[in-house]
């Protein structure tokens, strides 16, 4: 397996070198980003309180380093990782960007909440080990303060620079609860893999397998996928740590911890294979561009003297056109982006007018008694309408950017769009845009806020998927906060209409800010990419003009020698394309 991985990486690296040598470094960089060079492997352990998460981590790494007590819950997130710079476990308490090495006793007091003073200003904890049964995989223990926190599921999203496997820990006394199933569903959308671990199997020897079977059924029914369910006796695995190596292997196998480690390894390797496939797909597209360039050069070299002279004049004319474009492209970009922004704002106004007209009519048609009897009915439906409005506006904006800005400058090249798209995602992702609170009018506005999310809306899959091919990725983490008028609804029609106008104004302002953020980042990224693209085209055109001019004056023998050299380059590129296609076929891509 490791030999295969090394061979694949050598193939990918060779293709990258070819792209760079043929003036396509941006494609090589995009392949690197798909491959995830420099990424780390991570396991996040989550579950309800008192499920044995900490004991499971100690069993996984093969030594008891994180304090675990039956009468105390972990109060801090704890990471356990391997380091070649330590000879024994080193304990750290984290405060923001700072880290302090502490004694094992102080570490335990802070992690378990035994000493409030030890936790002052502490945001997390970490242990570095000289050796680990999981190798270079970092394990994260999440706080067990009661209940499943959805922010733990989001932790797998925060580890986007890592291959992440989520372990959902439950015990063997009963099947998964509804909150646990929902947590698994939410987390599986972001983690590379989810594994359900049943702990305390030694306490339920007769029943844990039937519980595991029921858990598998529930996960298959609610998630629509097969999720591994593995039973582990953490107590037995931890007891085996003091045994000789030969005896420990048998006890690890019997406890279930060996099976879990193997499954984690398989899932992480599968994630790496997916990354290799994505990188290979990008490289194949880039190599086809190189192949087209080589074929064009071969055609020019094979031309007659008269044709070569004609091509030289055409190349000189094309170079003149590019120089003219260099002088005015920035003005054209600013003009086109202003038009894109104007269309987005105009679309927002039109859609808000439709929402306003719809709800003025409905509120006018409904009796005051009906509104007061169920005030949340109106506000909930307004919320859904605004979610659809936001998704539609952003979907149109991203589609317009691709069509009017990117395609107009880079053609239909998917590599350029994907690179720019990912950069905009990074720039906008995680940004939060909260609108200003709506002013109170006679106490009618409820002080609570409802966040309407671009992600998670039921309309994203259908509406945005069609219009923008995934606008949710661009604006992940961007939210618009609007006030809900429960009190306004109870106060009657006029107050509800006033709340509706305020809410529409809030939505208009917030959407305008989002549009400005996207357009600003698009301007920056497109400018950088287009400047590089234009310079590359100029350099190539100058080189082509010079080469064609030389070719027109070349003797037939000299041209044949150059043609032979180019044919050899074509053979190398064709070989790399064939090998990469074979790799993609193996992965089923």
C-alpha positions as CSV (number, residue, x, y, z in Angstrom):
1,X,0.0,0.0,0.0
2,X,2.7,2.5,0.9
3,X,4.7,1.6,-2.2
4,X,1.5,2.3,-4.3
5,X,1.1,5.7,-2.6
6,X,4.8,6.6,-3.3
7,X,4.4,5.6,-6.9
8,X,1.3,7.7,-7.3
9,X,3.0,10.7,-5.7
10,X,5.9,10.3,-8.1
11,X,3.5,10.2,-11.1
12,X,1.7,13.3,-9.9
13,X,5.0,15.2,-9.2
14,X,6.2,14.3,-12.7
15,X,3.1,15.7,-14.2
16,X,3.4,18.9,-12.1
17,X,7.0,19.4,-13.4
18,X,5.7,19.1,-17.0
19,X,3.0,21.7,-16.4
20,X,5.5,24.1,-14.8
21,X,8.0,23.6,-17.6
22,X,5.2,24.5,-20.1
23,X,4.2,27.8,-18.3
24,X,1.2,26.3,-16.5
25,X,2.3,26.8,-12.8
26,X,-1.2,27.8,-11.7
27,X,-2.6,24.4,-12.8
28,X,0.2,22.7,-10.9
29,X,-0.7,24.7,-7.8
30,X,-4.4,23.8,-8.1
31,X,-3.4,20.2,-8.3
32,X,-1.3,20.7,-5.1
33,X,-4.3,22.2,-3.3
34,X,-6.5,19.2,-4.4
35,X,-3.8,16.8,-3.2
36,X,-3.7,18.5,0.2
37,X,0.0,18.6,0.6
38,X,0.9,19.6,4.2
39,X,-2.5,18.3,5.5
40,X,-2.7,16.5,8.8
41,X,-4.7,13.5,9.9
42,X,-7.2,14.0,12.7
43,X,-9.7,12.0,14.7
44,X,-12.4,13.9,16.6
45,X,-14.1,12.0,19.4
46,X,-17.6,13.2,20.4
47,X,-20.5,11.9,22.3
48,X,-22.9,12.4,25.2
49,X,-21.5,12.9,28.7
50,X,-20.2,9.8,30.5
51,X,-19.8,7.7,27.4
52,X,-16.1,6.9,28.0
53,X,-14.7,9.2,25.3
54,X,-11.5,10.0,27.3
55,X,-10.9,6.3,28.1
56,X,-11.3,5.6,24.4
57,X,-8.6,8.1,23.5
58,X,-6.2,6.6,26.0
59,X,-6.9,3.2,24.5
60,X,-6.4,4.4,21.0
61,X,-3.0,6.0,21.5
62,X,-1.9,3.1,23.7
63,X,-1.2,4.9,26.9
64,X,-3.2,6.6,29.7
65,X,-2.3,10.3,29.3
66,X,-5.6,12.1,29.4
67,X,-7.2,12.0,32.9
68,X,-10.4,10.0,33.0
69,X,-12.7,9.7,36.0
70,X,-16.2,8.2,36.3
71,X,-17.4,11.1,38.5
72,X,-15.9,14.0,36.4
73,X,-16.5,15.1,32.8
74,X,-13.9,16.6,30.5
75,X,-14.2,20.4,30.6
76,X,-11.8,21.3,27.8
77,X,-11.1,20.2,24.3
78,X,-7.9,18.1,24.5
79,X,-5.6,17.2,21.5
80,X,-3.2,14.3,21.7
81,X,-0.5,14.1,19.1
82,X,2.9,12.6,18.3
83,X,6.1,14.7,18.4
84,X,9.7,13.5,17.7
85,X,11.0,16.3,20.0
86,X,9.8,14.8,23.3
87,X,10.9,11.7,25.2
88,X,7.9,11.5,27.5
89,X,4.4,13.0,27.5
90,X,4.4,16.8,27.7
91,X,1.2,18.6,28.9
92,X,0.2,22.0,27.6
93,X,-2.6,24.4,28.6
94,X,-3.7,26.8,25.8
95,X,-4.8,30.4,26.2
96,X,-5.5,31.8,22.8
97,X,-2.3,31.7,20.8
98,X,-0.2,31.0,23.8
99,X,0.8,27.6,25.3
100,X,2.3,26.8,28.7
101,X,3.8,23.5,29.7
102,X,2.4,22.3,33.0
103,X,2.6,19.4,35.4
104,X,0.4,16.3,34.9
105,X,-1.4,17.3,38.1
106,X,-2.3,20.8,37.0
107,X,-3.2,19.5,33.6
108,X,-5.7,17.0,35.1
109,X,-7.2,19.7,37.4
110,X,-7.8,22.0,34.5
111,X,-9.2,19.3,32.2
112,X,-11.6,17.8,34.7
113,X,-12.5,21.1,36.4
114,X,-11.2,20.1,39.8
115,X,-9.5,23.5,40.2
116,X,-11.2,26.6,39.0
117,X,-8.0,28.7,39.4
118,X,-6.2,26.3,37.0
119,X,-8.8,27.0,34.3
120,X,-8.7,30.8,34.4
121,X,-8.0,32.0,30.9
122,X,-7.5,28.5,29.6
123,X,-9.2,27.7,26.3
124,X,-7.9,24.2,25.5
125,X,-5.3,21.6,26.3
126,X,-2.8,19.4,24.5
127,X,-0.6,16.4,25.1
128,X,2.4,15.6,22.9
129,X,3.7,12.0,23.0
130,X,7.0,10.4,22.0
131,X,5.0,7.4,20.5
132,X,1.4,6.6,19.7
133,X,-0.4,3.5,18.5
134,X,-2.1,5.8,16.0
135,X,1.2,7.1,14.6
136,X,0.9,10.7,13.2
137,X,-2.8,10.9,13.7
138,X,-3.9,13.7,16.1
139,X,-6.8,12.8,18.4
140,X,-9.1,15.4,19.8
141,X,-11.2,14.8,22.9
142,X,-14.3,17.0,23.1
143,X,-15.8,18.4,26.3
144,X,-18.4,16.2,27.9
145,X,-20.4,18.8,29.7
146,X,-23.8,17.2,28.9
147,X,-25.6,16.9,25.6
148,X,-24.3,16.8,22.1
149,X,-23.1,20.2,21.1
150,X,-23.5,20.9,17.3
151,X,-20.4,23.0,17.5
152,X,-18.5,19.7,17.9
153,X,-19.9,18.6,14.5
154,X,-18.6,22.0,13.1
155,X,-15.2,21.1,14.5
156,X,-14.8,18.7,11.6
157,X,-15.4,21.6,9.3
158,X,-12.9,23.7,11.1
159,X,-10.3,21.0,10.4
160,X,-10.6,21.6,6.6
161,X,-6.8,21.5,6.4
162,X,-6.9,17.9,7.7
163,X,-8.2,14.5,6.8
164,X,-10.8,14.1,9.6
165,X,-12.6,11.1,11.0
166,X,-15.3,11.5,13.5
167,X,-15.8,8.9,16.2
168,X,-19.3,9.1,17.7
169,X,-19.2,7.4,21.1
170,X,-22.2,5.7,22.7
171,X,-22.3,3.0,25.3
172,X,-23.6,-0.6,25.1
173,X,-26.6,-0.1,27.4
174,X,-29.1,1.1,24.7
175,X,-29.3,2.1,21.0
176,X,-28.5,5.5,19.7
177,X,-30.9,8.3,20.8
178,X,-32.6,10.6,18.3
179,X,-30.2,13.5,19.2
180,X,-27.2,11.1,18.6
181,X,-28.6,10.1,15.2
182,X,-29.2,13.7,14.2
183,X,-25.6,14.6,15.4
184,X,-24.2,11.8,13.2
185,X,-26.2,13.1,10.2
186,X,-24.9,16.7,10.6
187,X,-21.3,15.6,11.3
188,X,-21.1,13.2,8.4
189,X,-21.7,16.1,6.0
190,X,-18.3,17.6,6.9
191,X,-16.1,14.7,8.2
192,X,-14.3,12.5,5.7
193,X,-15.7,9.5,7.6
194,X,-17.9,8.8,10.6
195,X,-17.5,5.7,12.8
196,X,-19.8,4.8,15.7
197,X,-18.0,3.3,18.7
198,X,-19.9,1.4,21.3
199,X,-18.0,1.5,24.6
200,X,-18.3,-0.5,27.8
201,X,-18.9,-3.7,26.0
202,X,-17.4,-5.6,28.9
203,X,-20.3,-4.5,31.1
204,X,-22.9,-5.7,28.6
205,X,-21.4,-8.9,27.2
206,X,-24.8,-10.5,26.3
207,X,-26.5,-7.5,24.7
208,X,-24.0,-5.2,23.0
209,X,-24.0,-7.0,19.7
210,X,-27.8,-6.6,19.3
211,X,-27.4,-2.9,20.2
212,X,-24.7,-2.6,17.5
213,X,-27.1,-4.2,15.0
214,X,-29.9,-1.8,15.9
215,X,-27.5,1.2,15.7
216,X,-26.4,0.1,12.2
217,X,-30.1,-0.1,11.1
218,X,-30.9,3.4,12.5
219,X,-27.8,5.0,10.8
220,X,-28.6,3.3,7.5
221,X,-32.2,4.4,7.7
222,X,-31.6,8.1,8.7
223,X,-28.3,8.8,7.0
224,X,-28.8,6.7,3.9
225,X,-25.2,5.3,4.1
226,X,-23.5,2.4,5.9
227,X,-21.6,3.6,8.9
228,X,-19.2,1.3,10.7
229,X,-20.3,0.4,14.2
230,X,-17.5,-1.1,16.3
231,X,-17.7,-2.3,19.9
232,X,-14.7,-1.6,22.2
233,X,-13.9,-2.4,25.8
234,X,-11.7,0.5,26.8
235,X,-11.0,-0.9,30.2
236,X,-9.6,-4.1,28.8
237,X,-7.6,-2.2,26.2
238,X,-6.1,0.1,28.9
239,X,-5.3,-2.9,31.1
240,X,-3.4,-4.5,28.2
241,X,-1.0,-1.5,28.1
242,X,1.0,-2.9,31.0
243,X,1.4,-6.3,29.3
244,X,4.4,-7.5,27.2
245,X,4.1,-6.7,23.6
246,X,3.2,-10.2,22.5
247,X,0.4,-10.5,25.0
248,X,-0.8,-7.0,24.4
249,X,-1.7,-7.7,20.7
250,X,-4.0,-10.5,21.6
251,X,-5.8,-8.4,24.3
252,X,-6.1,-5.4,22.0
253,X,-7.7,-7.6,19.4
254,X,-10.1,-9.1,22.0
255,X,-11.0,-5.6,23.3
256,X,-11.9,-4.3,19.8
257,X,-9.4,-1.5,19.9
258,X,-7.3,-3.0,17.1
259,X,-10.3,-3.3,14.8
260,X,-11.1,0.4,15.5
261,X,-7.5,1.5,14.8
262,X,-7.6,-0.5,11.5
263,X,-10.9,1.1,10.5
264,X,-9.6,4.6,11.2
265,X,-6.5,3.8,9.1
266,X,-8.6,2.5,6.2
267,X,-10.8,5.7,6.3
268,X,-7.9,8.0,6.3
269,X,-6.2,6.2,3.4
270,X,-9.5,6.3,1.4
271,X,-9.6,10.1,2.0
272,X,-6.0,10.4,0.6
273,X,-7.0,8.3,-2.4
274,X,-9.9,10.7,-3.1
275,X,-7.5,13.6,-3.0
276,X,-5.1,11.8,-5.4
277,X,-8.0,11.3,-7.8
278,X,-9.0,15.0,-7.6
279,X,-5.4,16.1,-8.2
280,X,-4.9,13.6,-11.1
281,X,-8.1,15.0,-12.7
282,X,-6.7,18.5,-12.7
283,X,-3.4,17.4,-14.0
284,X,-4.9,15.5,-16.9
285,X,-6.8,18.6,-18.0
286,X,-3.6,20.7,-17.8
287,X,-1.6,18.1,-19.7
288,X,-4.2,18.1,-22.5
289,X,-3.6,21.9,-22.8
290,X,0.2,21.2,-23.1
291,X,-0.6,18.6,-25.7
292,X,-2.6,21.1,-27.7
293,X,0.3,23.5,-27.6
294,X,2.8,20.8,-28.7
295,X,0.5,19.8,-31.7
296,X,0.2,23.5,-32.7
297,X,4.0,23.8,-32.7
298,X,4.4,20.6,-34.7
299,X,2.0,21.9,-37.3
300,X,3.9,25.1,-37.6
301,X,7.2,23.3,-38.0
302,X,5.8,21.0,-40.6
303,X,4.5,23.9,-42.7
304,X,6.1,25.0,-45.9
305,X,8.3,28.0,-46.0
306,X,5.5,30.2,-47.3
307,X,3.1,29.0,-44.6
308,X,5.6,29.6,-41.9
309,X,6.1,33.2,-43.1
310,X,2.4,33.7,-43.1
311,X,2.0,32.4,-39.6
312,X,4.8,34.7,-38.4
313,X,2.9,37.7,-39.7
314,X,-0.3,36.5,-37.9
315,X,1.6,36.0,-34.7
316,X,3.0,39.5,-34.8
317,X,-0.5,40.9,-35.3
318,X,-1.9,38.9,-32.4
319,X,1.0,40.2,-30.2
320,X,-0.1,43.8,-31.2
321,X,-3.7,43.0,-30.1
322,X,-2.5,41.7,-26.7
323,X,-0.5,44.8,-26.1
324,X,-3.5,46.9,-26.8
325,X,-5.6,44.7,-24.4
326,X,-2.9,45.2,-21.7
327,X,-3.5,48.9,-21.7
328,X,-7.2,48.9,-21.1
329,X,-8.3,45.6,-19.4
330,X,-8.5,47.1,-15.9
331,X,-11.0,49.7,-17.1
332,X,-13.1,46.9,-18.7
333,X,-13.0,44.8,-15.6
334,X,-14.2,47.7,-13.4
335,X,-17.0,48.4,-15.8
336,X,-18.2,44.8,-16.0
337,X,-18.0,44.3,-12.2
338,X,-20.1,47.5,-11.7
339,X,-22.7,46.0,-14.1
340,X,-22.7,42.7,-12.2
341,X,-23.2,44.5,-8.9
342,X,-26.0,46.6,-10.4
343,X,-27.8,43.5,-11.6
344,X,-27.5,41.8,-8.2
345,X,-28.9,44.9,-6.4
346,X,-31.7,45.3,-9.0
347,X,-32.6,41.6,-8.6
348,X,-32.7,42.0,-4.8
349,X,-35.1,45.0,-5.1
350,X,-37.3,43.1,-7.5
351,X,-37.5,40.0,-5.3
352,X,-38.1,42.1,-2.2
353,X,-40.9,43.9,-4.0
354,X,-42.5,40.6,-4.8
355,X,-42.2,39.4,-1.1
356,X,-43.6,42.8,0.1
357,X,-46.6,42.6,-2.3
358,X,-47.3,39.0,-1.4
359,X,-47.3,39.7,2.4
360,X,-49.2,43.0,2.3
361,X,-51.9,41.2,0.4
362,X,-51.9,38.2,2.8
363,X,-51.8,40.3,6.0
364,X,-54.6,42.5,4.7
365,X,-56.7,39.5,3.9
366,X,-56.3,37.8,7.3
367,X,-58.3,38.9,10.3
368,X,-56.6,40.4,13.3
369,X,-57.9,37.5,15.5
370,X,-56.3,34.9,13.2
371,X,-52.9,36.8,13.3
372,X,-53.0,37.1,17.1
373,X,-54.0,33.5,17.5
374,X,-50.9,32.2,15.6
375,X,-48.4,35.1,15.3
376,X,-45.4,32.8,14.4
377,X,-47.2,31.5,11.3
378,X,-46.7,34.7,9.4
379,X,-43.1,35.4,10.7
380,X,-42.0,31.8,10.0
381,X,-43.3,32.0,6.4
382,X,-41.6,35.4,5.9
383,X,-38.4,33.8,7.1
384,X,-38.7,31.0,4.5
385,X,-39.4,33.6,1.8
386,X,-36.3,35.6,2.7
387,X,-34.2,32.4,2.8
388,X,-35.2,31.7,-0.8
389,X,-34.7,35.3,-1.8
390,X,-31.1,35.3,-0.4
391,X,-30.3,32.0,-2.0
392,X,-31.7,33.2,-5.4
393,X,-29.8,36.5,-5.3
394,X,-26.5,34.9,-4.4
395,X,-27.0,32.1,-6.9
396,X,-27.6,34.7,-9.7
397,X,-24.6,36.7,-8.5
398,X,-22.1,33.8,-8.7
399,X,-23.5,32.7,-12.0
400,X,-23.2,36.2,-13.4
401,X,-19.6,36.4,-12.1
402,X,-18.7,33.2,-13.9
403,X,-20.4,34.2,-17.1
404,X,-19.7,37.9,-17.4
405,X,-16.3,38.2,-15.7
406,X,-14.5,34.8,-15.7
407,X,-15.7,33.2,-18.9
408,X,-15.4,36.5,-20.8
409,X,-11.7,36.7,-19.9
410,X,-10.6,33.1,-19.5
411,X,-13.1,31.2,-21.8
412,X,-14.6,27.9,-20.7
413,X,-11.4,26.8,-19.0
414,X,-12.8,25.0,-15.8
415,X,-9.4,25.1,-14.1
416,X,-9.3,28.9,-14.1
417,X,-12.8,29.1,-12.7
418,X,-12.2,26.5,-10.0
419,X,-9.0,28.2,-8.8
420,X,-10.7,31.6,-8.6
421,X,-13.8,30.0,-7.1
422,X,-11.9,28.4,-4.3
423,X,-10.0,31.6,-3.5
424,X,-13.3,33.5,-3.2
425,X,-14.5,30.7,-0.9
426,X,-11.5,31.1,1.3
427,X,-11.9,34.9,1.4
428,X,-15.6,35.0,2.1
429,X,-15.9,31.8,4.2
430,X,-16.5,32.3,7.9
431,X,-17.5,35.9,7.5
432,X,-20.6,37.0,9.5
433,X,-22.7,39.9,8.4
434,X,-25.2,41.0,11.0
435,X,-27.7,43.7,10.3
436,X,-28.3,46.5,12.7
437,X,-31.3,45.9,15.0
438,X,-34.6,47.3,13.8
439,X,-35.7,50.3,15.9
440,X,-38.4,49.5,18.5
441,X,-41.8,51.0,17.9
442,X,-43.9,50.9,21.1
443,X,-42.2,47.8,22.2
444,X,-43.5,45.8,19.3
445,X,-40.2,44.3,18.1
446,X,-39.1,41.1,19.8
447,X,-35.5,41.5,21.0
448,X,-34.5,38.0,19.9
449,X,-32.8,37.5,16.5
450,X,-33.4,34.7,14.1
451,X,-30.4,33.9,11.9
452,X,-31.3,33.0,8.3
453,X,-28.5,30.9,7.0
454,X,-27.4,30.6,3.5
455,X,-26.2,27.1,4.4
456,X,-28.8,24.6,5.8
457,X,-31.8,26.2,4.0
458,X,-34.0,23.6,2.4
459,X,-33.9,25.6,-0.9
460,X,-30.1,25.4,-1.3
461,X,-30.0,22.0,-2.9
462,X,-32.6,22.8,-5.5
463,X,-32.6,26.5,-6.2
464,X,-29.0,27.4,-5.8
465,X,-27.7,24.1,-7.1
466,X,-29.3,24.9,-10.4
467,X,-28.4,28.6,-10.6
468,X,-24.9,28.7,-9.2
469,X,-23.5,25.2,-9.0
470,X,-22.9,25.4,-5.3
471,X,-23.1,29.0,-4.0
472,X,-23.3,27.6,-0.5
473,X,-19.6,26.8,-0.7
474,X,-18.9,30.4,-1.6
475,X,-20.8,31.9,1.3
476,X,-20.4,29.2,4.0
477,X,-20.7,30.9,7.3
478,X,-22.3,34.1,6.0
479,X,-25.5,34.8,7.8
480,X,-28.1,37.5,7.7
481,X,-29.7,38.4,11.1
482,X,-33.3,39.7,11.0
483,X,-35.7,40.6,13.8
484,X,-38.9,38.5,14.2
485,X,-42.0,40.5,15.0
486,X,-43.9,38.2,17.4
487,X,-45.1,41.2,19.4
488,X,-45.8,43.1,16.2
489,X,-48.0,40.2,15.0
490,X,-49.9,40.2,18.3
491,X,-50.4,43.9,18.2
492,X,-52.2,43.8,14.9
493,X,-52.0,44.4,11.1
494,X,-50.4,47.9,11.1
495,X,-47.7,47.0,13.5
496,X,-47.0,43.8,11.6
497,X,-46.8,45.8,8.3
498,X,-44.3,48.2,10.0
499,X,-42.3,45.2,11.1
500,X,-42.4,43.8,7.6
501,X,-41.0,47.0,6.1
502,X,-38.2,47.1,8.7
503,X,-37.4,43.5,8.1
504,X,-37.2,44.1,4.3
505,X,-35.0,47.1,4.8
506,X,-32.7,45.0,7.1
507,X,-32.5,42.2,4.5
508,X,-31.8,44.7,1.7
509,X,-28.9,46.3,3.6
510,X,-27.4,42.9,4.6
511,X,-27.7,41.5,1.1
512,X,-26.1,44.6,-0.3
513,X,-23.2,44.1,2.1
514,X,-22.8,40.5,1.0
515,X,-22.8,41.5,-2.6
516,X,-20.1,44.1,-2.0
517,X,-17.9,41.6,-0.2
518,X,-18.2,39.0,-3.0
519,X,-17.6,41.6,-5.8
520,X,-14.7,43.1,-3.9
521,X,-12.9,39.8,-3.6
522,X,-13.8,38.8,-7.1
523,X,-12.2,42.1,-8.3
524,X,-9.0,41.3,-6.4
525,X,-8.8,37.6,-7.5
526,X,-9.7,38.2,-11.1
527,X,-7.3,41.1,-11.4
528,X,-4.4,39.0,-10.0
529,X,-5.3,36.0,-12.2
530,X,-5.9,38.0,-15.3
531,X,-2.7,40.0,-15.0
532,X,-0.8,36.7,-14.7
533,X,-2.8,35.2,-17.5
534,X,-2.2,38.2,-19.8
535,X,1.5,38.3,-19.0
536,X,1.8,34.6,-19.8
537,X,-0.1,35.0,-23.1
538,X,2.2,38.0,-24.0
539,X,5.3,36.0,-23.2
540,X,4.1,33.0,-25.2
541,X,3.0,35.2,-28.1
542,X,6.4,36.9,-28.2
543,X,8.1,33.6,-28.1
544,X,5.8,32.2,-30.8
545,X,6.4,35.2,-33.0
546,X,10.1,34.9,-32.6
547,X,10.0,31.1,-33.2
548,X,7.9,31.5,-36.3
549,X,10.1,34.2,-37.6
550,X,13.1,31.9,-37.0
551,X,11.2,28.9,-38.5
552,X,10.5,30.9,-41.7
553,X,14.2,31.4,-42.1
554,X,15.2,27.9,-41.0
555,X,16.5,25.3,-43.4
556,X,14.5,22.2,-43.9
557,X,17.0,20.0,-42.0
558,X,17.1,22.3,-38.9
559,X,13.3,22.3,-38.8
560,X,13.2,18.5,-39.0
561,X,15.5,18.3,-36.0
562,X,13.3,20.7,-34.0
563,X,10.2,18.7,-35.0
564,X,11.8,15.5,-33.7
565,X,12.5,17.1,-30.3
566,X,8.9,18.3,-30.1
567,X,7.6,14.8,-31.0
568,X,9.6,13.4,-28.1
569,X,8.0,15.9,-25.7
570,X,4.6,14.8,-27.1
571,X,5.4,11.2,-26.3
572,X,6.3,12.1,-22.7
573,X,3.0,14.0,-22.2
574,X,0.9,11.3,-23.8
575,X,2.6,8.8,-21.5
576,X,1.8,10.9,-18.4
577,X,-1.8,11.3,-19.5
578,X,-2.2,7.6,-20.0
579,X,-0.8,6.8,-16.5
580,X,-3.0,9.4,-14.8
581,X,-6.1,8.1,-16.6
582,X,-5.1,4.6,-15.4
583,X,-4.9,5.9,-11.9
584,X,-8.3,7.5,-12.2
585,X,-9.8,4.3,-13.6
586,X,-8.5,2.4,-10.5
587,X,-10.2,4.9,-8.2
588,X,-13.4,4.7,-10.2
589,X,-13.4,8.4,-10.9
